[in-house]
Amino acid sequence: MKVGDILTVEIISMGMDGEGVARVDGVVLFVHGALIGETVKVQITQVKKSFCFAKVIKLLVASSDRVEPKCKIGFKCGGCETLHIDYKKQLEIKRQHVKNCLEKQCKRDFIVDETVASPKQVGYRNKIQVPISCQDGKLVGGYYAPNSHKVVAFCKQGDGGSCLLNSDGMQEIIDAFLDYMNSQGISAYDENSHSGLARHLVIRKVDGKFAICVVINGNNLPKREVLISMLNSLGIEFSLYISPNTRRTNVIMGEKVITLFGEESLQGEALGVKYLVSPQSFMQINDDVRDMIYSRVGEIIRSSGINNVIDAYSGIGIMSNIFAKYADKVYAIEIVPQAIANSEVLAKLNGNSDKIINICGDCAQELPKVVARLEKSIVVIDPPRKGCDKAVLSALLSALPDQIIYISCNPSTLARDIDILLDKYEPTSITPYDMFPNTKHIETLICLKRKQPK
């Protein structure tokens, strides 16, 4: 096969990025936008050593699971990969993806629960990071097209092309920011020439309030009072920040955040726990599903009868304070000193200073020390997409806490880590949660119990 070839193929399975998979003469073909069971005419767009990519030219036999995407820019931007798939089918595909990853890596069968649906399939994102660009002399904000740094522009509010996944109020803020840039002659950043000022607009919604951060290729935002006035005219409660980032990098945020207007941190509440969040804080993207997962973890802790919980990768301590409702002591381990300082503030804010013990240090070193001095313990780990450090996994196998609760946003790294833990632990439940409807992503909660010696 070569680029440009046109073929008729049958889609036999779904890939991990939400694409259809076909086989032609033993070669795997990934077809963006196609569904299992469909027959499609495709054109080869890219040829690799052992597989190819193709795009759909004509849909010959459609799947009953196909729906019409309610988005003008669907398939153009990289925000959604599965908007064309019936939601129930999305949940089934994601469950199967988690199961496939685990079974392929671990070489054994697993029972995986049905995927827990999100109460909201659109309008659920509480945070967006919008690159700003100049296209044909026009300033735009949107998401990058798949596998590129070309911005696919959102349409203005009311034009039917704003992102369906973003929370209410976010598009109006984007529109106001672009109007401010146009009125004040503010330039958009060009990564090729490393020129222009505005790089990204980062918006987070916290209990109806907005944290708005402008990432700039410089140290100052000109005429900030004009932007503040425009945002005030929207009738929203907000704080405005800048994050200087003058590096040639794909990393969005700069090393610091400067408050221009409003509060340094916004206060929110999750499951009765108050928290403070800034533009740099990590928070799950879907409030409803976040609360479902944390509630489930709390119930596991309560029903275990174990009163000591270790919150590895504890960050600013939101989960630690939730777990404190179900346990006598929570040991929060975090390597970043500022995060530990924030965790102490949250513990005081929620009246948990006597229940939460904050430990600043490397989890791989500190976790075995804590487990060793406790009669029984549960460890909760919620690592980034790259999964757990090998040193942390080794520490777990050395310390042998009674139970491990693993929250993962990446089935591939989850499977890799679980394969290592299976030496000493057995899963008691595996539950996918649809944190990211209409995308390829999935959150998974696995509960593991230490094997009893034979």
N, C-alpha and C positions, 0 to 999 in steps of 0.2 A: 504493500500500500504506500501511496505517496500523497502529500498535501494536495488537496483539490479533487481527489477521487470521490465519486458519488456512488453510494451503495444503499441497498435496501436491507435492513437488519431487524431482528426481533430482540427486544430487550428481555433478558432472562433473570436479571437481579438488579439490586440497587447498590451503588458505591457509597463509601463513607462520607462523601461530600454531597450526597443527595442526587447524584447523577445516575442515569441509566447505564447498565452494563450489557454489552453484547459480545459475541465471539465470532470472529471471521477467520476461517482457516487457522484456528488455534491462537489467533492474536486477540487480546482483550481490547475492547473498544469502549471508551467512556464517552457517553453522549449527554451533554448538559441539557436538562429540561425534558428528558424522556423518562417514562415510567415502566416498571416491570409489566410484561404482558403486551406492550405496545409494539406495533410494527411501524417503522419510520424510515423515510428516505433521508440519508445524512450525507454530509460532506466532511471529509477528513480535514482537520485544521492543524493538527500537530502529530508528528510521528516520532515515537521514542523507540528504544531498542526492543522492548518486549510488550509495548502497548501503544495505543493511539488515542487521540482526542478527536471528537467530531461534533458538529452542530446539526440540529434538525433543520432540514429543508422543507419537508412535508410530512405531516402526520397521516399515516395511512389507516391504521387501526388504533383507536384511542382506548385507554383504560377507563373503566367505570369509576376509578378513583381520581380521575383528572377533574379539576375545577378551573374556572376562569379566574386568573389572578385579578384582584381588585386594585390594581396599581398601574399607573401609566409608565413607570420606570422599572417594573418587574423584569428580571433577567438582565437588565442593563447595569444596575448597580450591584454591589456585593453585599447588600443588607440582608436579602432573603435568598435562599436557594430552593425552598420547598413550598412557596406560596401557591403553586399550581396543583398541590396534592391535597386531597380531602383530609381534614384534620385527624380523623380517626385512623386513617392510613399512615399519616405522619407518626403518630404514637406507636403504631405497630412496627414501622420501619426502624424507629429509634430503639425500641426494645430489642429487635433482632440484631441491630448493630452492636449493642452492648454485649449481648449473648455471643455473637460471632467473635468479637475481640477477645473475650475471656476464654472461649473454648479453643480458639486458634493458638493463643499464647500458652495456656495452661494444660492443653492436651487432655481435657476431661469435660464432662457434661456439667452444666449449671442450670439450676432453676432460677429464672429471672422473672420477677413480677411484671404485671402489665404497667406500662408507663403511666405515671400519674399526670393527668392533664392540667394545664394551666387554666385558671379561671378566666383569664383574658388571653385571647389569641392575637389581638392587635392592641396597640396603645399601652404596652406593658413596660417598655424600656424606661427606667428611671435615670439613665445616664446615656449621653451620646457624645461622640467626639467627631466633630464635623470639620474636615479640611476645607480651607478657603482657597479659591483659585480664580484666575482671570481667563475667561474663554471668549475668544473673538471680541475682545474689548469689554466684556461684561463680567462683573463680579458675581461669583456663584458659590454656594455651599452645598455639600451633599456627601455621598459616600463614594469610595473608589469603586470603579468597575472591577470585576473579578480579575485577579492576577495582574493588576496594573496600578499606577498612581494617577490615572485619569479620573477626575472628579465627575460623577454623574449628578447633575444639579437637581436638587429638590425644587419643585414648583412652589410658588407662593401659596400661603394659606388660602383655601377656597378654590384653587385652580385644579385640585384633584391629583396633584403630583407630590404632595408632601409624604414623608415616610409613614406608612401605616403602623409601624411598630413603636414609634416615638410617643411619649406621653403627651397629653393635652397641654398646650401652651408652648411647647418647644419650637414649633415652626414659626409662631409669631415672634419669638425671640430671635431666631435666625433672620427672619425678614427685617426686623428692626436693626439688627447689627449690619446687614448689607446696606440698608438705607443710610445708616450712619457712615459707613465706609465711603459710599458714593458722595454723600453731601460734604464730607470733610477731606476727600481726596486721599483716603488711606489705601495703600497698595496691598495687594495679595502677595504672599510669599511664592517665589519661584525656586524650586529645589535645584534646578539645573544651574541657574546663575547665582544662587544663594542671595537673592535680592528680594525686596518687598518686605512688608512688616507683618501682616496678619497671617499666621500659619494655620491655627485651628481655633474653633470655638467649642469649648467643652461645657456642656450643660448637665447639671444634676438636679433632679427634683426630689425634695425631701419633705414629706408630709405637706405638700401643696406649696412649699417655698422653693425658690430656685437659686442654686449656686452657679454663677455664670463666669467662666474663666476664659480670657483671651490669651492664647499662646502667641507670643510675638518674637520676631527676629530683631530684637532691640531691647531697650530698657524702659521705654516710656510709651504710653498710649496717648496720642495727641487729642485734645478737645474731649477728654473723658466726660466732662460735664454734659456735653451734647448727647453722648450715648446714655448716660444715666437718666437724662430727661426723657429720651425716647423710650427707655425701658419703663420708667415710671408711668408713662402715658398708657402702657398696656394694662395697668391696674393690677400688677402682680407684686408679691413680696419677694425680694431678691437681694442677693449680695453680689458684688462685682469684683473680680480679681484679674490680675495679669500674671502670667508665668513666662519670664524671659527665657528664650531658648535660641541662642545664636549659633548652635553647633550644626554641622552638616550631619544629620542623623535622622533615622526613621522614628526614634523615640519621640513621643508627642510632647509630654510635659517637660519643662525645664526643671532645674534643681530646686527652685524656690517658687513660692506663690506669694504675691503681694496683694493685700486687701485695698481696694480703691473705694469701696462703698459697702456699708452694711457690716455684718458680723464676720469674724474670722472663721467661725464654724457654725453650721446650722444644726439645730437640735431636732431629732426625729425620735420615733418610738417604734419598737418591734416587739410584739408579744409582751407588752407591758414594761419593756426595758427601754430606758432613755439612752440615746446615744448622740454623740457629736460627730459630724462628718464635714470634712473639708474637700476641696477639689482633688487632693492627692490621696484621699482615703479609699481603701478597697471596700466595695459593697456589692452584694449580689444584684444583678441587673433587673430582677423581677421580684418585687416586694411580696406578692402573694405566694409565689412558689418558695421563696426564701423562708417565709414564715411556716409553710407546710413542712419543709425539711427540718427546720430547727425545732418545731413542735414534736416531730417524730423522734428526733434525737433525744429530746427531753423526756419523752415517754419511755424510750429504751433505757435511759439512765434511771428513771423512777422505778421501772419494773425490775431492774437488775438487783436492786437491794444494795448496790455498791455506792458508798458515800463519797468516794474520792474520784474526781475527774481531772484528767490532764488535758488541757487545751493546747496542743502543739500548733505552731504557726498562729498564735493567738491574735496577732495584729493589735488593733486598738481596743480589743476586749469586748466586742459586742456579744459573741457567742459565750464568752466566759460568764458574763452577767446573766445570760439566759440559762446557762447550765446551773448557776448558783441557786436557781429556783428549785432544782431537783436534787442537789447534792449538798453535803455539809462543807466540803472544801473543793475549790477549783484551783488548780495550779496552772497558771497562764505563762507559757514559755514563748518568748519572742526575742529575736536578736537585735532589733532596732530600738535604741534607747528612747527615741521620741515616741514610738508606739507604746512602749511600756509606760512612759509618763502619761500618755493619753488614757491608757487602760486604768491607771490609778485614779484619774479624774472621773472616769465612768463608774468605777467601783464605788467611789464616794457619792456620786450623783444618784446612784441606785441603792445606796445603803448596804453595799456588799463588801465594804473594806475589810470586815472581819472574816469573810468567806473566801475571798480571792487572794491568792498568793502570787504576786507577779515576779517572774524570774527572767532577768535579762541575760541572754546567752544563747549559744548554739544548741539547738534542740537535740542534736546527736549526742552532745556531751551531758546536757542537763537532764534529759528524759530518764536515762537509766538511774541517775541519782535519786530522782523523785520516786520512781517505781520501787526502788530497793527499800525505801524507808516506809512504804505503805503496805498494809496487809492485803488489801484488795484495791484494784484501780481499773478505771476505763480510760483509754486514750482516744481522743477525737482528733483526727487529722484532716485538714482541708487545704491541701497544697495548691500551688499554681498549676497551670496547664502542663508544665514539664514533669509533674509528678513529684514524688518524694526523692530527696537525696538518698543515695545508697547508704550513707552513714546513718541516716535516720532509720531506715529499714533494718540495718544491722543492730542499731540500738534497741529497736522494738523486739527483735528476736533474742537479744541478749537479756533485756529486762523482763520480758514475758508478762505484760499486764494481762489481767483476766479477760478483758474484751478490748477490741479495737473497732472504732467507727470511722470509716473512710468516706469522705465526701469528695467527689471528683467531677471535674468538668471536661475530662478527656478520656474516653474509653480505652484508647491505646496505651497511654501511660498507666492508667488504672490497672489494666490487665497485666502489664509488665510487673507492677509492684505487688499485685495480689499473688502472682506466680511465686514470688519470693516468700511472701508471708505464709503461703500454704504449707510450708515446711512445718510450721508450729500451730497454725490456725485453720479453722474451718468456717466458711461463711454460713451464717444462719438466715440471712435474708439479703437479697439484691434487688433494689428498687430504683428504676430510672424515674426522674422527674423532668417534666418538660419546662425547664427554665427559659428556653429560647424558642417559642413557637415560630413556625414558618422559616426556620433556619435548620442547618445541619447539626447544630450543637445540642448536647444533652448533658444533664447533671445526673450523677448516680450516687446512691447511698448504699454502702455495703457494710453490714454488721458481721464481725468476725469474733468467734469465741475460741479461746485457747484449747488445744487438744489435750485430753487427759492422757497421762502416760499409761502405756499398756502393761 
